[in-house]
Amino acid sequence: MTDKTAARQKSGVSFYTKLGLLYLLNLIDWICTEALIGSGRFTEANPIMQPVLSGFGSTLLIKGVIPLALIVLCGVLFKLTGEAENKFANVLIIIGIIAYSLVNLWHIFNFVLLFSGF
């Protein structure tokens, strides 16, 4: 058994799967945000993102292209270093996954409010 296989079995989920999940949660956040804002009953809560959401091109760049490029870069760097597992990188990714999961739970709550007529 190689070190990489042992590390993958130890953590249960591969580094690349975590990166993919992080990007998927980012895309879900973007789609839900656009849908809620499009309803006219919600506004962007993040003051940094408010001006970005005014145009499709800037939103696509900030919420789609740049995160994808960063995730691909992380994956390539992880592959090039040849490390079996980087604890610091895993902690950062898990924090990101938890944060985006909480944001997406907030979106679900807001969709319930939207469709219940509040």
N, C-alpha and C positions, 0 to 999 in steps of 0.2 A: 504494500500500500504506500503510495507516495504521500509526501507532506501535504500537497494540495488536497488530495482526496480525504486525508485524515482531518484537515481543517474544515472541509465542507461538511463531513459527517458530524464533527463536533458542534458546529453552529446550526446545522440543520438546513440553512438556506444559503445559497451561494451569494457572493458579493454582487455578481451581475444581476441576479434575481432581485436583490434589494435595490439596485440602481434602477432597474426596470419598473419596479413598484413605485419608487419615488417619482419617476417621470410620469407614470400613469396617474398617480394622485394629483400631480401638478396639472395635467390636462383636464382631469375631472373638475378640479377647482376652477380652471379657466372657463369651461363649458357651463358649469353651474352659475358662476358669477355673471357671465353674459346673459344667461336665461333669466336670472333674478333681476338684473338691472333692466333687461328688456321688458319686464312686466310693468315697469314704471312705478312700482311700489317699494323698490329697494335701491340703495346707492352703494357704491364701493366704500367699504369701511377703512381700507388702507389708504392713508393720505398720499403715500408715495405712488400708488398705482392709479389714483384718480385721474391725473393728466394723461397717463399712458393709455387708458381705456377709451380715450376719445377717438382714436383712429384704429382701423383694423390692422394696418401695416405695423404700427408700433406695438400693438398688442400681440400680434403674431410673433414679432421679433422677441419681445420681452418674455412672453409666456410659453412660446413654442420653440423657437430656434435656439436662443441662447442657452436655456436649460438643457436642451438636447445636446448641444455642442459640449457643454460642461460635463454632462454625464458620459458622453463618448470619450472625452479626454480623461476622465477619471478611470474609465474602464481600460483604456489604452495604457495609462500610467501604471495601473495595478498589474496589468499583464507584463509590462516591461520590467517592473521591479522584481517580478518572480517571487514575491513574498506569498507565503501560504495564507496569511491573514494579518491584516493591519487593524489592531484594536481601536486606534484613534479614528480611522476612517469609518469603521463599522459603527462606532458610537455616534459619529456625526450623521451618518445615513439613517440610523435608527431614530435619532432626534428629529430629523427631517420627515421621516415617515410618520412618526407620532404627531408632529405639528400639522402636517397635511391631513392626516386622518381626523384630527379635531376640527380643522377648518371644514372638511367635507361633512362631518357630523352636523356642524352649524348650518351648512347648506341644506341638509335634509330637514332640519328643524324649520328653516325658513321656507322651504317648499311646502311643508305641512301647514304653516301659517298662510301661505299664499293660496293654497287650494282649499283651505277651510273657510276662507272668506274674511279673515281678520284684516 
